[in-house]
Amino acid sequence: MRAAAAWLLLAALAQGAQADVQADARAGAAAPRADAQTLDYRLQPRRIAEHTWVIEGAVEDFSRANGCNIINTAFIATGEGVVVVNTGPSRLYGEQQRRAIARVTAEPVRQVFNLNLHPDYFLGNQAWGDKPTQALAGSIAGMQAEGAAYEDNLYRLCGDWMRGTRATPARGALQPQTLRLGRHVLELRRLHGHTGDDLVLIDTHTGVLFAGGLVFAERVPTTPHADPAAWLASLDTLEQWRAQGQFRLVVPSHGPVHEGGRGIAQTRDWLQWLAALMRDSAEQGVDLSELLRAPVPERFAGWAALPAELNRSLTQWYPRQEQQALDRRDRR
Protein backbone atom coordinates (compact mmCIF):
# COMPACT_ATOMS: atom_id res chain seq x y z
CA MET A 1 0.00 0.00 0.00
CA ARG A 2 1.35 3.43 -0.91
CA ALA A 3 2.31 5.91 1.81
CA ALA A 4 -0.66 8.26 1.62
CA ALA A 5 -3.14 5.43 1.19
CA ALA A 6 -1.78 3.79 4.33
CA TRP A 7 -1.94 7.14 6.15
CA LEU A 8 -5.62 7.54 5.26
CA LEU A 9 -6.37 3.95 6.19
CA LEU A 10 -4.88 4.58 9.62
CA ALA A 11 -7.20 7.56 9.88
CA ALA A 12 -10.17 5.42 8.89
CA LEU A 13 -9.34 2.74 11.44
CA ALA A 14 -8.93 5.35 14.17
CA GLN A 15 -12.20 7.04 13.30
CA GLY A 16 -14.99 6.97 15.84
CA ALA A 17 -16.20 8.74 18.90
CA GLN A 18 -12.90 10.54 19.47
CA ALA A 19 -13.16 12.35 16.14
CA ASP A 20 -16.71 13.45 16.90
CA VAL A 21 -15.66 14.76 20.32
CA GLN A 22 -12.79 16.71 18.76
CA ALA A 23 -15.11 18.12 16.11
CA ASP A 24 -17.61 19.27 18.75
CA ALA A 25 -14.82 20.81 20.82
CA ARG A 26 -13.69 22.90 17.88
CA ALA A 27 -17.12 24.02 16.77
CA GLY A 28 -16.15 27.63 17.41
CA ALA A 29 -13.46 27.61 14.71
CA ALA A 30 -13.60 30.11 11.85
CA ALA A 31 -15.25 27.76 9.37
CA PRO A 32 -19.04 27.33 9.71
CA ARG A 33 -20.11 23.84 10.69
CA ALA A 34 -21.06 21.55 7.83
CA ASP A 35 -24.60 20.15 7.86
CA ALA A 36 -24.32 16.37 7.65
CA GLN A 37 -28.09 15.90 7.21
CA THR A 38 -28.30 18.01 4.06
CA LEU A 39 -24.68 17.42 2.94
CA ASP A 40 -24.15 21.18 2.88
CA TYR A 41 -20.58 22.29 3.50
CA ARG A 42 -21.86 25.82 4.17
CA LEU A 43 -18.94 27.34 2.31
CA GLN A 44 -18.52 31.02 3.08
CA PRO A 45 -15.80 32.92 1.21
CA ARG A 46 -14.02 35.44 3.42
CA ARG A 47 -12.21 38.38 1.84
CA ILE A 48 -8.62 38.53 3.10
CA ALA A 49 -7.06 40.97 0.61
CA GLU A 50 -7.94 42.91 -2.52
CA HIS A 51 -9.89 40.62 -4.89
CA THR A 52 -8.84 37.63 -2.73
CA TRP A 53 -11.03 35.24 -0.76
CA VAL A 54 -10.41 32.14 1.31
CA ILE A 55 -12.95 29.40 2.06
CA GLU A 56 -11.82 28.04 5.40
CA GLY A 57 -11.98 24.37 6.30
CA ALA A 58 -12.36 23.03 9.81
CA VAL A 59 -9.14 23.03 11.84
CA GLU A 60 -9.60 19.36 12.72
CA ASP A 61 -8.94 15.87 11.48
CA PHE A 62 -11.09 14.21 8.79
CA SER A 63 -14.52 13.23 10.11
CA ARG A 64 -18.11 12.71 9.00
CA ALA A 65 -19.05 15.76 11.06
CA ASN A 66 -16.97 18.05 8.85
CA GLY A 67 -17.45 16.12 5.61
CA CYS A 68 -13.67 15.66 5.32
CA ASN A 69 -13.45 19.42 4.76
CA ILE A 70 -10.30 20.39 6.65
CA ILE A 71 -8.63 22.38 3.88
CA ASN A 72 -8.50 26.06 3.04
CA THR A 73 -9.34 26.71 -0.59
CA ALA A 74 -9.12 30.16 -2.14
CA PHE A 75 -9.73 32.26 -5.22
CA ILE A 76 -8.49 35.52 -6.73
CA ALA A 77 -10.66 37.63 -9.04
CA THR A 78 -7.86 39.19 -11.09
CA GLY A 79 -9.95 41.27 -13.48
CA GLU A 80 -8.86 38.89 -16.23
CA GLY A 81 -10.52 35.83 -14.78
CA VAL A 82 -10.65 33.95 -11.49
CA VAL A 83 -7.78 31.77 -10.27
CA VAL A 84 -8.87 28.95 -7.93
CA VAL A 85 -6.48 27.39 -5.40
CA ASN A 86 -7.36 23.80 -4.36
CA THR A 87 -10.72 22.15 -4.95
CA GLY A 88 -11.49 20.30 -1.71
CA PRO A 89 -12.12 16.71 -0.67
CA SER A 90 -15.06 15.62 -2.85
CA ARG A 91 -17.11 16.14 -6.00
CA LEU A 92 -19.77 17.70 -3.79
CA TYR A 93 -17.30 20.20 -2.35
CA GLY A 94 -16.17 21.21 -5.83
CA GLU A 95 -19.76 21.81 -6.92
CA GLN A 96 -20.53 23.90 -3.85
CA GLN A 97 -17.24 25.74 -4.24
CA ARG A 98 -18.21 26.76 -7.78
CA ARG A 99 -21.50 28.16 -6.52
CA ALA A 100 -19.81 29.98 -3.64
CA ILE A 101 -17.38 31.67 -6.03
CA ALA A 102 -20.20 32.65 -8.40
CA ARG A 103 -21.97 34.37 -5.50
CA VAL A 104 -18.95 36.62 -4.99
CA THR A 105 -17.80 37.47 -8.52
CA ALA A 106 -19.20 37.37 -12.02
CA GLU A 107 -15.72 36.88 -13.50
CA PRO A 108 -15.27 33.54 -15.25
CA VAL A 109 -12.86 31.05 -13.74
CA ARG A 110 -9.68 31.02 -15.78
CA GLN A 111 -7.44 28.45 -14.03
CA VAL A 112 -7.57 25.95 -11.18
CA PHE A 113 -4.41 25.04 -9.27
CA ASN A 114 -3.86 22.01 -7.01
CA LEU A 115 -0.95 22.72 -4.68
CA ASN A 116 -0.04 19.08 -4.06
CA LEU A 117 -1.18 15.46 -4.49
CA HIS A 118 -3.15 14.98 -1.29
CA PRO A 119 -6.85 14.15 -1.69
CA ASP A 120 -8.40 17.31 -0.28
CA TYR A 121 -6.37 19.40 -2.71
CA PHE A 122 -7.83 17.82 -5.83
CA LEU A 123 -10.82 15.49 -5.34
CA GLY A 124 -13.07 18.45 -6.13
CA ASN A 125 -11.52 18.67 -9.62
CA GLN A 126 -14.35 16.49 -10.85
CA ALA A 127 -16.64 19.54 -10.60
CA TRP A 128 -14.22 21.66 -12.65
CA GLY A 129 -14.03 19.48 -15.74
CA ASP A 130 -14.73 22.41 -18.07
CA LYS A 131 -11.80 24.46 -16.72
CA PRO A 132 -8.03 24.02 -16.92
CA THR A 133 -6.83 22.17 -13.80
CA GLN A 134 -3.09 22.32 -13.23
CA ALA A 135 -0.45 21.05 -10.81
CA LEU A 136 3.25 20.24 -10.77
CA ALA A 137 4.15 17.10 -12.71
CA GLY A 138 5.10 15.09 -9.63
CA SER A 139 1.78 15.94 -7.99
CA ILE A 140 -0.12 14.74 -11.05
CA ALA A 141 1.80 11.46 -11.03
CA GLY A 142 0.91 11.00 -7.36
CA MET A 143 -2.76 11.78 -7.98
CA GLN A 144 -2.82 9.17 -10.73
CA ALA A 145 -1.07 6.54 -8.59
CA GLU A 146 -3.04 7.03 -5.37
CA GLY A 147 -6.38 8.44 -6.48
CA ALA A 148 -8.33 5.18 -6.20
CA ALA A 149 -7.02 4.53 -2.69
CA TYR A 150 -7.93 8.08 -1.69
CA GLU A 151 -11.50 7.49 -2.87
CA ASP A 152 -11.83 4.26 -0.89
CA ASN A 153 -10.41 5.59 2.34
CA LEU A 154 -12.27 8.91 2.32
CA TYR A 155 -15.48 6.94 1.78
CA ARG A 156 -14.62 5.00 4.94
CA LEU A 157 -14.04 8.26 6.78
CA CYS A 158 -16.86 10.45 5.51
CA GLY A 159 -19.50 8.26 3.90
CA ASP A 160 -22.24 10.05 1.96
CA TRP A 161 -20.24 13.25 1.62
CA MET A 162 -18.11 11.36 -0.90
CA ARG A 163 -21.01 10.06 -2.99
CA GLY A 164 -20.17 10.13 -6.70
CA THR A 165 -16.59 11.27 -6.15
CA ARG A 166 -14.02 9.95 -8.61
CA ALA A 167 -10.38 10.97 -8.40
CA THR A 168 -9.74 13.38 -11.27
CA PRO A 169 -6.06 14.37 -11.41
CA ALA A 170 -5.10 17.79 -12.71
CA ARG A 171 -4.88 17.65 -16.49
CA GLY A 172 -2.10 20.15 -17.08
CA ALA A 173 1.47 19.93 -15.77
CA LEU A 174 2.75 23.39 -15.02
CA GLN A 175 6.24 24.78 -14.67
CA PRO A 176 7.27 27.42 -12.13
CA GLN A 177 6.44 30.74 -13.74
CA THR A 178 5.14 34.27 -13.31
CA LEU A 179 1.55 35.00 -14.33
CA ARG A 180 0.41 38.58 -14.87
CA LEU A 181 -3.36 38.86 -14.69
CA GLY A 182 -4.82 42.32 -14.32
CA ARG A 183 -2.97 44.05 -11.49
CA HIS A 184 -2.01 40.71 -9.95
CA VAL A 185 1.44 39.19 -10.42
CA LEU A 186 1.30 35.54 -9.39
CA GLU A 187 4.59 33.79 -8.68
CA LEU A 188 4.19 30.02 -9.02
CA ARG A 189 7.17 28.33 -7.35
CA ARG A 190 8.18 24.75 -6.66
CA LEU A 191 9.45 23.65 -3.27
CA HIS A 192 9.35 20.19 -1.69
CA GLY A 193 9.46 18.40 1.62
CA HIS A 194 5.82 18.08 2.63
CA THR A 195 5.51 16.12 -0.62
CA GLY A 196 7.88 15.57 -3.52
CA ASP A 197 6.36 18.52 -5.41
CA ASP A 198 4.94 21.41 -3.38
CA LEU A 199 3.51 24.28 -5.39
CA VAL A 200 3.37 27.63 -3.62
CA LEU A 201 1.74 30.75 -5.01
CA ILE A 202 2.69 34.32 -4.07
CA ASP A 203 0.50 37.20 -5.21
CA THR A 204 3.02 40.04 -5.15
CA HIS A 205 0.25 42.60 -5.64
CA THR A 206 -1.47 41.74 -2.36
CA GLY A 207 1.42 40.11 -0.48
CA VAL A 208 -0.48 36.87 0.05
CA LEU A 209 1.31 33.51 0.16
CA PHE A 210 -0.68 30.35 -0.56
CA ALA A 211 1.66 27.94 1.21
CA GLY A 212 -0.08 24.62 0.66
CA GLY A 213 0.98 21.86 3.03
CA LEU A 214 4.41 23.32 3.72
CA VAL A 215 2.92 25.47 6.48
CA PHE A 216 0.52 24.35 9.20
CA ALA A 217 -0.88 26.67 11.86
CA GLU A 218 -2.27 25.47 15.18
CA ARG A 219 -2.50 22.00 13.67
CA VAL A 220 -0.21 18.96 13.67
CA PRO A 221 1.42 18.51 10.24
CA THR A 222 0.59 15.49 8.11
CA THR A 223 3.56 13.47 6.89
CA PRO A 224 2.67 10.59 4.52
CA HIS A 225 4.98 11.83 1.74
CA ALA A 226 7.27 13.98 3.86
CA ASP A 227 11.03 14.38 3.66
CA PRO A 228 11.77 16.19 6.93
CA ALA A 229 15.17 17.60 5.93
CA ALA A 230 13.83 18.94 2.64
CA TRP A 231 10.76 20.31 4.41
CA LEU A 232 12.90 22.24 6.90
CA ALA A 233 14.97 23.63 4.04
CA SER A 234 11.79 24.78 2.28
CA LEU A 235 10.63 26.47 5.48
CA ASP A 236 13.95 28.31 5.58
CA THR A 237 13.35 29.46 2.00
CA LEU A 238 9.85 30.67 2.86
CA GLU A 239 11.22 32.58 5.85
CA GLN A 240 13.83 34.22 3.62
CA TRP A 241 11.13 35.30 1.19
CA ARG A 242 9.09 36.69 4.06
CA ALA A 243 12.09 38.61 5.43
CA GLN A 244 12.59 40.07 1.95
CA GLY A 245 9.02 41.37 2.01
CA GLN A 246 7.72 39.08 -0.74
CA PHE A 247 4.59 38.30 1.30
CA ARG A 248 2.96 39.36 4.56
CA LEU A 249 -0.17 37.19 4.82
CA VAL A 250 -0.01 33.39 4.87
CA VAL A 251 -2.80 31.06 3.75
CA PRO A 252 -1.85 27.57 4.93
CA SER A 253 -3.88 24.71 3.55
CA HIS A 254 -4.57 23.64 7.14
CA GLY A 255 -5.04 26.10 9.96
CA PRO A 256 -5.95 29.77 10.28
CA VAL A 257 -4.85 32.48 7.87
CA HIS A 258 -2.26 34.62 9.63
CA GLU A 259 0.25 37.41 9.20
CA GLY A 260 3.99 36.97 9.52
CA GLY A 261 6.01 33.87 10.27
CA ARG A 262 3.91 32.18 12.96
CA GLY A 263 2.92 29.12 10.91
CA ILE A 264 6.42 28.72 9.46
CA ALA A 265 7.88 28.76 12.98
CA GLN A 266 5.27 26.36 14.35
CA THR A 267 5.80 23.85 11.54
CA ARG A 268 9.58 24.01 11.95
CA ASP A 269 9.28 23.59 15.74
CA TRP A 270 7.08 20.49 15.35
CA LEU A 271 9.31 18.79 12.79
CA GLN A 272 12.45 19.41 14.83
CA TRP A 273 10.82 18.21 18.06
CA LEU A 274 9.45 15.07 16.38
CA ALA A 275 12.83 14.22 14.83
CA ALA A 276 14.60 14.62 18.17
CA LEU A 277 11.94 12.60 20.01
CA MET A 278 12.30 9.66 17.62
CA ARG A 279 16.08 9.79 17.51
CA ASP A 280 16.49 9.95 21.30
CA SER A 281 13.80 7.33 21.93
CA ALA A 282 15.38 4.91 19.46
CA GLU A 283 18.79 5.35 21.08
CA GLN A 284 17.25 4.58 24.47
CA GLY A 285 15.48 1.45 23.19
CA VAL A 286 11.96 2.80 23.67
CA ASP A 287 9.49 0.70 21.70
CA LEU A 288 6.72 2.11 19.55
CA SER A 289 3.91 1.21 21.96
CA GLU A 290 5.64 3.22 24.71
CA LEU A 291 6.32 6.13 22.39
CA LEU A 292 2.68 6.34 21.34
CA ARG A 293 1.77 6.96 24.99
CA ALA A 294 4.36 9.69 25.52
CA PRO A 295 3.01 13.19 26.32
CA VAL A 296 3.58 16.10 23.97
CA PRO A 297 5.09 19.41 25.09
CA GLU A 298 2.61 21.95 26.43
CA ARG A 299 3.19 24.30 23.47
CA PHE A 300 1.63 21.72 21.14
CA ALA A 301 -1.10 20.45 23.44
CA GLY A 302 -3.91 22.59 22.03
CA TRP A 303 -3.21 21.88 18.38
CA ALA A 304 -5.79 20.20 16.18
CA ALA A 305 -5.47 16.57 15.06
CA LEU A 306 -3.73 15.36 18.19
CA PRO A 307 -3.06 12.56 18.86
CA ALA A 308 -4.09 11.13 15.49
CA GLU A 309 -1.51 12.81 13.26
CA LEU A 310 1.30 12.29 15.75
CA ASN A 311 0.46 8.59 15.99
CA ARG A 312 0.40 8.25 12.20
CA SER A 313 3.79 9.93 11.88
CA LEU A 314 5.32 7.77 14.62
CA THR A 315 3.86 4.59 13.12
CA GLN A 316 5.21 5.56 9.70
CA TRP A 317 8.68 6.78 10.68
CA TYR A 318 9.74 5.24 13.98
CA PRO A 319 10.56 1.70 12.79
CA ARG A 320 13.15 3.23 10.46
CA GLN A 321 14.64 5.18 13.37
CA GLU A 322 14.83 2.00 15.44
CA GLN A 323 16.64 0.18 12.64
CA GLN A 324 19.10 3.04 12.23
CA ALA A 325 19.80 3.00 15.97
CA LEU A 326 20.44 -0.76 15.83
CA ASP A 327 22.78 -0.32 12.87
CA ARG A 328 24.75 2.32 14.77
CA ARG A 329 25.10 0.00 17.76
CA ASP A 330 26.33 -2.82 15.51
CA ARG A 331 29.03 -0.56 14.07
CA ARG A 332 30.39 0.44 17.49
C-alpha positions as CSV (number, residue, x, y, z in Angstrom):
1,M,0.0,0.0,0.0
2,R,1.4,3.4,-0.9
3,A,2.3,5.9,1.8
4,A,-0.7,8.3,1.6
5,A,-3.1,5.4,1.2
6,A,-1.8,3.8,4.3
7,W,-1.9,7.1,6.1
8,L,-5.6,7.5,5.3
9,L,-6.4,3.9,6.2
10,L,-4.9,4.6,9.6
11,A,-7.2,7.6,9.9
12,A,-10.2,5.4,8.9
13,L,-9.3,2.7,11.4
14,A,-8.9,5.3,14.2
15,Q,-12.2,7.0,13.3
16,G,-15.0,7.0,15.8
17,A,-16.2,8.7,18.9
18,Q,-12.9,10.5,19.5
19,A,-13.2,12.4,16.1
20,D,-16.7,13.5,16.9
21,V,-15.7,14.8,20.3
22,Q,-12.8,16.7,18.8
23,A,-15.1,18.1,16.1
24,D,-17.6,19.3,18.7
25,A,-14.8,20.8,20.8
26,R,-13.7,22.9,17.9
27,A,-17.1,24.0,16.8
28,G,-16.2,27.6,17.4
29,A,-13.5,27.6,14.7
30,A,-13.6,30.1,11.8
31,A,-15.2,27.8,9.4
32,P,-19.0,27.3,9.7
33,R,-20.1,23.8,10.7
34,A,-21.1,21.6,7.8
35,D,-24.6,20.1,7.9
36,A,-24.3,16.4,7.7
37,Q,-28.1,15.9,7.2
38,T,-28.3,18.0,4.1
39,L,-24.7,17.4,2.9
40,D,-24.1,21.2,2.9
41,Y,-20.6,22.3,3.5
42,R,-21.9,25.8,4.2
43,L,-18.9,27.3,2.3
44,Q,-18.5,31.0,3.1
45,P,-15.8,32.9,1.2
46,R,-14.0,35.4,3.4
47,R,-12.2,38.4,1.8
48,I,-8.6,38.5,3.1
49,A,-7.1,41.0,0.6
50,E,-7.9,42.9,-2.5
51,H,-9.9,40.6,-4.9
52,T,-8.8,37.6,-2.7
53,W,-11.0,35.2,-0.8
54,V,-10.4,32.1,1.3
55,I,-12.9,29.4,2.1
56,E,-11.8,28.0,5.4
57,G,-12.0,24.4,6.3
58,A,-12.4,23.0,9.8
59,V,-9.1,23.0,11.8
60,E,-9.6,19.4,12.7
61,D,-8.9,15.9,11.5
62,F,-11.1,14.2,8.8
63,S,-14.5,13.2,10.1
64,R,-18.1,12.7,9.0
65,A,-19.1,15.8,11.1
66,N,-17.0,18.0,8.8
67,G,-17.5,16.1,5.6
68,C,-13.7,15.7,5.3
69,N,-13.4,19.4,4.8
70,I,-10.3,20.4,6.6
71,I,-8.6,22.4,3.9
72,N,-8.5,26.1,3.0
73,T,-9.3,26.7,-0.6
74,A,-9.1,30.2,-2.1
75,F,-9.7,32.3,-5.2
76,I,-8.5,35.5,-6.7
77,A,-10.7,37.6,-9.0
78,T,-7.9,39.2,-11.1
79,G,-9.9,41.3,-13.5
80,E,-8.9,38.9,-16.2
81,G,-10.5,35.8,-14.8
82,V,-10.6,34.0,-11.5
83,V,-7.8,31.8,-10.3
84,V,-8.9,29.0,-7.9
85,V,-6.5,27.4,-5.4
86,N,-7.4,23.8,-4.4
87,T,-10.7,22.2,-4.9
88,G,-11.5,20.3,-1.7
89,P,-12.1,16.7,-0.7
90,S,-15.1,15.6,-2.9
91,R,-17.1,16.1,-6.0
92,L,-19.8,17.7,-3.8
93,Y,-17.3,20.2,-2.3
94,G,-16.2,21.2,-5.8
95,E,-19.8,21.8,-6.9
96,Q,-20.5,23.9,-3.8
97,Q,-17.2,25.7,-4.2
98,R,-18.2,26.8,-7.8
99,R,-21.5,28.2,-6.5
100,A,-19.8,30.0,-3.6
101,I,-17.4,31.7,-6.0
102,A,-20.2,32.7,-8.4
103,R,-22.0,34.4,-5.5
104,V,-19.0,36.6,-5.0
105,T,-17.8,37.5,-8.5
106,A,-19.2,37.4,-12.0
107,E,-15.7,36.9,-13.5
108,P,-15.3,33.5,-15.2
109,V,-12.9,31.0,-13.7
110,R,-9.7,31.0,-15.8
111,Q,-7.4,28.5,-14.0
112,V,-7.6,25.9,-11.2
113,F,-4.4,25.0,-9.3
114,N,-3.9,22.0,-7.0
115,L,-1.0,22.7,-4.7
116,N,0.0,19.1,-4.1
117,L,-1.2,15.5,-4.5
118,H,-3.2,15.0,-1.3
119,P,-6.8,14.2,-1.7
120,D,-8.4,17.3,-0.3
121,Y,-6.4,19.4,-2.7
122,F,-7.8,17.8,-5.8
123,L,-10.8,15.5,-5.3
124,G,-13.1,18.4,-6.1
125,N,-11.5,18.7,-9.6
126,Q,-14.4,16.5,-10.8
127,A,-16.6,19.5,-10.6
128,W,-14.2,21.7,-12.6
129,G,-14.0,19.5,-15.7
130,D,-14.7,22.4,-18.1
131,K,-11.8,24.5,-16.7
132,P,-8.0,24.0,-16.9
133,T,-6.8,22.2,-13.8
134,Q,-3.1,22.3,-13.2
135,A,-0.4,21.0,-10.8
136,L,3.2,20.2,-10.8
137,A,4.2,17.1,-12.7
138,G,5.1,15.1,-9.6
139,S,1.8,15.9,-8.0
140,I,-0.1,14.7,-11.0
141,A,1.8,11.5,-11.0
142,G,0.9,11.0,-7.4
143,M,-2.8,11.8,-8.0
144,Q,-2.8,9.2,-10.7
145,A,-1.1,6.5,-8.6
146,E,-3.0,7.0,-5.4
147,G,-6.4,8.4,-6.5
148,A,-8.3,5.2,-6.2
149,A,-7.0,4.5,-2.7
150,Y,-7.9,8.1,-1.7
151,E,-11.5,7.5,-2.9
152,D,-11.8,4.3,-0.9
153,N,-10.4,5.6,2.3
154,L,-12.3,8.9,2.3
155,Y,-15.5,6.9,1.8
156,R,-14.6,5.0,4.9
157,L,-14.0,8.3,6.8
158,C,-16.9,10.5,5.5
159,G,-19.5,8.3,3.9
160,D,-22.2,10.1,2.0
161,W,-20.2,13.3,1.6
162,M,-18.1,11.4,-0.9
163,R,-21.0,10.1,-3.0
164,G,-20.2,10.1,-6.7
165,T,-16.6,11.3,-6.2
166,R,-14.0,9.9,-8.6
167,A,-10.4,11.0,-8.4
168,T,-9.7,13.4,-11.3
169,P,-6.1,14.4,-11.4
170,A,-5.1,17.8,-12.7
171,R,-4.9,17.7,-16.5
172,G,-2.1,20.2,-17.1
173,A,1.5,19.9,-15.8
174,L,2.7,23.4,-15.0
175,Q,6.2,24.8,-14.7
176,P,7.3,27.4,-12.1
177,Q,6.4,30.7,-13.7
178,T,5.1,34.3,-13.3
179,L,1.5,35.0,-14.3
180,R,0.4,38.6,-14.9
181,L,-3.4,38.9,-14.7
182,G,-4.8,42.3,-14.3
183,R,-3.0,44.0,-11.5
184,H,-2.0,40.7,-9.9
185,V,1.4,39.2,-10.4
186,L,1.3,35.5,-9.4
187,E,4.6,33.8,-8.7
188,L,4.2,30.0,-9.0
189,R,7.2,28.3,-7.4
190,R,8.2,24.8,-6.7
191,L,9.4,23.7,-3.3
192,H,9.4,20.2,-1.7
193,G,9.5,18.4,1.6
194,H,5.8,18.1,2.6
195,T,5.5,16.1,-0.6
196,G,7.9,15.6,-3.5
197,D,6.4,18.5,-5.4
198,D,4.9,21.4,-3.4
199,L,3.5,24.3,-5.4
200,V,3.4,27.6,-3.6
201,L,1.7,30.8,-5.0
202,I,2.7,34.3,-4.1
203,D,0.5,37.2,-5.2
204,T,3.0,40.0,-5.1
205,H,0.3,42.6,-5.6
206,T,-1.5,41.7,-2.4
207,G,1.4,40.1,-0.5
208,V,-0.5,36.9,0.1
209,L,1.3,33.5,0.2
210,F,-0.7,30.3,-0.6
211,A,1.7,27.9,1.2
212,G,-0.1,24.6,0.7
213,G,1.0,21.9,3.0
214,L,4.4,23.3,3.7
215,V,2.9,25.5,6.5
216,F,0.5,24.3,9.2
217,A,-0.9,26.7,11.9
218,E,-2.3,25.5,15.2
219,R,-2.5,22.0,13.7
220,V,-0.2,19.0,13.7
221,P,1.4,18.5,10.2
222,T,0.6,15.5,8.1
223,T,3.6,13.5,6.9
224,P,2.7,10.6,4.5
225,H,5.0,11.8,1.7
226,A,7.3,14.0,3.9
227,D,11.0,14.4,3.7
228,P,11.8,16.2,6.9
229,A,15.2,17.6,5.9
230,A,13.8,18.9,2.6
231,W,10.8,20.3,4.4
232,L,12.9,22.2,6.9
233,A,15.0,23.6,4.0
234,S,11.8,24.8,2.3
235,L,10.6,26.5,5.5
236,D,14.0,28.3,5.6
237,T,13.3,29.5,2.0
238,L,9.8,30.7,2.9
239,E,11.2,32.6,5.8
240,Q,13.8,34.2,3.6
241,W,11.1,35.3,1.2
242,R,9.1,36.7,4.1
243,A,12.1,38.6,5.4
244,Q,12.6,40.1,1.9
245,G,9.0,41.4,2.0
246,Q,7.7,39.1,-0.7
247,F,4.6,38.3,1.3
248,R,3.0,39.4,4.6
249,L,-0.2,37.2,4.8
250,V,0.0,33.4,4.9
251,V,-2.8,31.1,3.7
252,P,-1.8,27.6,4.9
253,S,-3.9,24.7,3.5
254,H,-4.6,23.6,7.1
255,G,-5.0,26.1,10.0
256,P,-5.9,29.8,10.3
257,V,-4.9,32.5,7.9
258,H,-2.3,34.6,9.6
259,E,0.3,37.4,9.2
260,G,4.0,37.0,9.5
261,G,6.0,33.9,10.3
262,R,3.9,32.2,13.0
263,G,2.9,29.1,10.9
264,I,6.4,28.7,9.5
265,A,7.9,28.8,13.0
266,Q,5.3,26.4,14.3
267,T,5.8,23.9,11.5
268,R,9.6,24.0,11.9
269,D,9.3,23.6,15.7
270,W,7.1,20.5,15.4
271,L,9.3,18.8,12.8
272,Q,12.4,19.4,14.8
273,W,10.8,18.2,18.1
274,L,9.5,15.1,16.4
275,A,12.8,14.2,14.8
276,A,14.6,14.6,18.2
277,L,11.9,12.6,20.0
278,M,12.3,9.7,17.6
279,R,16.1,9.8,17.5
280,D,16.5,10.0,21.3
281,S,13.8,7.3,21.9
282,A,15.4,4.9,19.5
283,E,18.8,5.3,21.1
284,Q,17.2,4.6,24.5
285,G,15.5,1.5,23.2
286,V,12.0,2.8,23.7
287,D,9.5,0.7,21.7
288,L,6.7,2.1,19.5
289,S,3.9,1.2,22.0
290,E,5.6,3.2,24.7
291,L,6.3,6.1,22.4
292,L,2.7,6.3,21.3
293,R,1.8,7.0,25.0
294,A,4.4,9.7,25.5
295,P,3.0,13.2,26.3
296,V,3.6,16.1,24.0
297,P,5.1,19.4,25.1
298,E,2.6,21.9,26.4
299,R,3.2,24.3,23.5
300,F,1.6,21.7,21.1
301,A,-1.1,20.4,23.4
302,G,-3.9,22.6,22.0
303,W,-3.2,21.9,18.4
304,A,-5.8,20.2,16.2
305,A,-5.5,16.6,15.1
306,L,-3.7,15.4,18.2
307,P,-3.1,12.6,18.9
308,A,-4.1,11.1,15.5
309,E,-1.5,12.8,13.3
310,L,1.3,12.3,15.8
311,N,0.5,8.6,16.0
312,R,0.4,8.2,12.2
313,S,3.8,9.9,11.9
314,L,5.3,7.8,14.6
315,T,3.9,4.6,13.1
316,Q,5.2,5.6,9.7
317,W,8.7,6.8,10.7
318,Y,9.7,5.2,14.0
319,P,10.6,1.7,12.8
320,R,13.1,3.2,10.5
321,Q,14.6,5.2,13.4
322,E,14.8,2.0,15.4
323,Q,16.6,0.2,12.6
324,Q,19.1,3.0,12.2
325,A,19.8,3.0,16.0
326,L,20.4,-0.8,15.8
327,D,22.8,-0.3,12.9
328,R,24.8,2.3,14.8
329,R,25.1,0.0,17.8
330,D,26.3,-2.8,15.5
331,R,29.0,-0.6,14.1
332,R,30.4,0.4,17.5
